[in-house]
Structures are given as C-alpha cells and as structure tokens.
Amino acid sequence: MSKYLTDENYAEEIRLKISSTAKSMLAGELNFLYGVRILASLRNEIPGGMDDPDFLAFVAIDSETDHFPLGETCQHWDKQSLERLQPEIQEAEERARVFGSSACVSLLKRFGE
C-alpha cells in the first residue's frame, strides 16, 4: 500500500519538501548546489511546475552544474580529482547562491516557511 493515502497528503509532503529544502539552502545548512538538484526535480511534482519561473531558475543552475559530483557521488571519485575540482565547485556554489536565493525566498512565501 502506498504511503500516501490521498493526493492531498502527497501534495502536502511535496510542499514540505520544497519549503524545508529552500529554507536549509538559505540558512547554509544544505549545500546550495545539492538543494538546487532537489528543487529542480520537485518541479515535476507540482501543478504548473514545469513553467514556474522559480523552479526554472533551479533548472538553469542545475544544467550549468550537473557535471559536478555532489553528495554520495563523491565516494566514487578519485580524491585528487575532487580536490582539483573543489575551487570550481565552490565558485559555482557562490554563483548559484547569488542567482538562486531570491527563488528560494519566493518558494518559501508560496509553500510555507
């Protein structure tokens, strides 16, 4: 049996995931690029998300940074290669924060803080 008994329960779960991810990104508790990937994927789960300007900001950032290893993927990379790539990842993270923070704020206003 599905964990979601109704569409309403599922929608609430998605709203919570969106707001908690955006909030964690803004607070610096979640790697911004990792959060971008989460939010870009969640746009498929909400009505109108495919054309939503806030979610499209995350899609744009993700498409520019999807070649970077993040999270568990890093376990499968050579340590020296990761170290060499780290300055580029850090720069991309900073650019993403500048470009994506307003979209995070907007999502928080719409989906709850």
C-alpha positions in Angstrom: 0.0 0.0 0.0 1.2 3.5 -0.8 2.4 5.7 2.0 0.2 8.4 0.5 -3.5 7.7 1.0 -4.7 10.8 -0.9 -3.4 13.2 -3.4 -3.8 15.9 -0.7 -1.3 14.0 1.6 1.1 13.7 -1.3 0.8 17.4 -2.2 1.5 18.4 1.4 4.6 16.2 1.5 5.9 17.9 -1.6 5.1 21.4 -0.2 7.1 20.5 3.0 10.0 19.1 1.0 10.1 22.3 -1.1 9.9 24.7 1.9 12.4 22.7 4.0 14.9 22.4 1.2 14.7 26.2 0.3 15.0 27.1 4.0 18.0 24.9 4.5 19.7 26.3 1.4 19.2 29.9 2.6 20.4 29.0 6.1 23.6 27.4 4.7 22.6 24.1 6.3 22.4 22.4 2.9 24.9 22.6 0.1 23.2 25.0 -2.3 24.0 23.0 -5.4 22.7 19.9 -3.9 19.5 21.8 -2.9 19.2 23.0 -6.5 19.1 19.5 -7.7 16.4 18.6 -5.2 14.2 21.6 -6.1 14.7 21.1 -9.9 13.4 17.6 -9.6 10.4 18.6 -7.4 9.1 20.9 -10.1 7.7 17.8 -11.8 5.6 17.1 -8.7 3.5 20.4 -8.6 0.9 21.7 -11.0 2.5 24.3 -13.3 5.9 23.5 -12.0 7.4 22.8 -15.5 6.9 26.5 -16.4 7.3 28.1 -13.0 10.0 30.8 -13.0 11.3 30.0 -9.6 11.7 26.3 -10.4 13.2 27.2 -13.8 15.9 29.2 -12.0 17.0 25.9 -10.3 16.8 24.0 -13.6 19.1 26.6 -15.2 21.6 26.3 -12.3 21.4 22.5 -12.4 22.1 22.4 -16.1 25.2 24.5 -15.6 26.5 22.5 -12.7 25.2 18.9 -13.2 28.8 17.7 -14.1 29.9 18.3 -10.5 29.9 15.4 -8.1 27.9 16.1 -5.0 26.8 14.0 -2.0 27.3 10.3 -2.2 28.6 10.5 -5.8 31.8 11.9 -4.4 32.6 8.4 -2.9 33.2 7.1 -6.4 35.6 9.8 -7.4 39.3 9.9 -7.1 40.3 12.0 -4.1 42.9 14.1 -6.0 40.4 14.8 -8.8 37.9 16.0 -6.3 40.5 18.3 -4.6 41.4 19.8 -8.0 37.7 20.4 -8.8 36.9 21.9 -5.4 37.7 25.6 -6.3 35.4 25.4 -9.4 32.6 23.8 -7.3 33.0 26.4 -4.6 32.8 29.2 -7.2 29.7 27.6 -8.8 28.1 27.3 -5.4 28.6 31.0 -4.7 27.2 32.0 -8.1 24.2 29.7 -7.6 23.5 31.2 -4.2 23.5 34.7 -5.7 21.3 33.7 -8.6 19.0 31.3 -6.7 18.4 32.9 -3.3 15.5 35.0 -4.5 13.8 32.0 -6.0 14.3 30.2 -2.6 12.6 33.1 -0.8 9.8 33.1 -3.3 9.2 29.4 -2.8 9.2 29.8 0.9 6.5 32.5 0.6 4.4 30.3 -1.6 4.9 26.9 0.0 5.3 27.9 3.7 8.2 28.7 6.0 
